[in-house]
Amino acid sequence: MNRTARYPRQARVRARADFDRIFAAAARTASPLLAVHLLREPGAARMGLAVSRKVDKRAVGRNRIKRILREAFRLMRPQLAPGSYVVVARPAAATADAAALRAAFEAALRRARALPLRAPDGTMPDSPIPLSPASPGA
């Protein structure tokens, strides 16, 4: 296993005081499925999860959401901006599939500028030639 792709204990936000500090001072980005609170601070990226019974009454459903988000964070962690992240799941996450949860998480991180923005999808490469309509000799 690649050591940079691991999810060690120090990559987790666990203490109540840390959660309170992040909620109080962090920038928030939200989508219908989840909200991401990002507190930029030195050190490697760390993540905490908040998935309440309001999201899903069954523990198996809450644990599925946490497992999917933890795995997505683990894979993206080397590219993430330094700081502490807290992801708060919303009730719509209970019915979303794994791909939708991962996409919502990645989109929220990009909006928060924690991940590099994607290049726009296009069919034409960037042209070094100016596209001005000036004609030669005019």
C-alpha positions in Angstrom: 0.0 0.0 0.0 1.2 3.5 -0.8 2.0 5.2 2.5 0.7 8.6 1.2 -2.7 7.1 0.6 -3.2 5.9 4.2 -5.7 7.3 6.7 -3.7 7.5 9.9 -5.0 8.5 13.3 -3.4 11.9 13.1 -5.5 12.6 9.9 -8.7 12.5 11.9 -10.5 15.3 13.8 -11.7 13.5 16.9 -11.8 15.8 19.9 -14.9 17.8 20.7 -12.8 20.9 21.2 -11.4 20.6 17.7 -14.9 20.2 16.2 -16.1 23.3 18.2 -13.1 25.3 17.0 -13.6 24.3 13.4 -17.3 25.0 13.4 -16.7 28.4 15.0 -13.9 29.7 12.7 -14.1 27.7 9.4 -15.4 28.7 6.0 -18.4 26.5 4.9 -19.3 25.2 1.5 -22.6 23.3 1.1 -24.5 21.2 -1.3 -27.8 19.3 -0.9 -26.0 16.2 0.2 -23.4 17.6 2.6 -21.6 20.7 4.0 -17.8 21.0 4.3 -16.3 23.2 7.0 -12.7 24.1 6.2 -10.3 25.7 8.7 -7.0 26.5 7.0 -4.1 25.7 9.3 -0.6 24.3 8.9 0.0 20.6 8.7 -1.5 17.8 6.7 -5.2 17.7 5.9 -7.4 16.2 8.7 -11.0 15.3 8.5 -13.9 14.8 11.0 -17.3 13.5 10.1 -20.7 14.4 11.6 -23.6 12.1 10.5 -26.5 12.4 12.9 -29.6 10.3 13.3 -31.5 13.0 11.4 -29.6 11.9 8.3 -30.5 8.2 8.7 -32.1 6.5 11.7 -30.3 3.3 11.1 -26.6 3.0 12.2 -25.8 0.9 9.1 -26.9 3.8 6.9 -24.9 6.4 8.8 -21.8 4.1 8.8 -22.1 3.6 5.0 -22.0 7.4 4.5 -19.0 7.7 6.7 -17.2 4.9 5.1 -17.7 6.4 1.6 -16.6 9.8 2.6 -13.6 8.5 4.6 -12.4 6.6 1.5 -12.8 9.6 -0.8 -10.9 11.8 1.7 -8.1 9.2 2.0 -7.6 9.1 -1.8 -7.7 12.9 -2.2 -5.7 13.8 0.9 -2.3 14.2 -0.9 -3.8 16.9 -3.1 -5.8 18.7 -0.4 -4.9 22.1 1.0 -3.5 21.9 4.5 -6.2 22.4 7.2 -8.9 20.7 9.2 -12.1 19.6 7.4 -15.4 18.7 9.0 -18.0 17.1 6.7 -21.6 17.3 7.9 -24.0 14.9 6.0 -27.5 16.1 5.2 -30.7 13.9 5.1 -30.5 13.6 1.3 -27.2 11.7 1.7 -29.1 8.7 3.1 -30.6 8.0 -0.3 -27.7 9.0 -2.5 -25.5 6.3 -4.0 -21.7 6.2 -3.4 -20.8 7.9 -6.7 -23.2 10.9 -5.9 -21.6 11.2 -2.4 -18.1 11.2 -3.8 -19.0 13.7 -6.5 -20.7 16.1 -4.0 -17.7 15.9 -1.6 -15.2 16.6 -4.4 -17.4 19.5 -5.8 -17.6 21.0 -2.3 -13.8 20.8 -1.9 -13.3 22.4 -5.3 -15.6 25.3 -4.4 -13.8 25.7 -1.1 -10.5 25.9 -3.1 -9.1 23.0 -1.2 -8.5 21.0 -4.4 -7.2 22.5 -7.6 -9.9 23.6 -10.0 -10.4 21.4 -13.0 -9.5 22.6 -16.5 -12.6 23.5 -18.5 -13.8 20.7 -20.7 -13.4 21.7 -24.3 -12.5 20.3 -27.7 -10.1 23.0 -28.8 -6.6 23.3 -27.4 -5.4 26.7 -26.3 -4.2 28.6 -29.3 -1.0 30.7 -29.2 -2.3 32.7 -32.3 -4.6 35.6 -31.4 -8.1 35.3 -32.7 -8.5 38.9 -33.7 -10.3 39.6 -37.0 -7.5 42.0 -38.1 -6.5 41.3 -41.7 -3.0 41.8 -43.0 -2.4 44.9 -45.1 -5.4 46.8 -43.8 
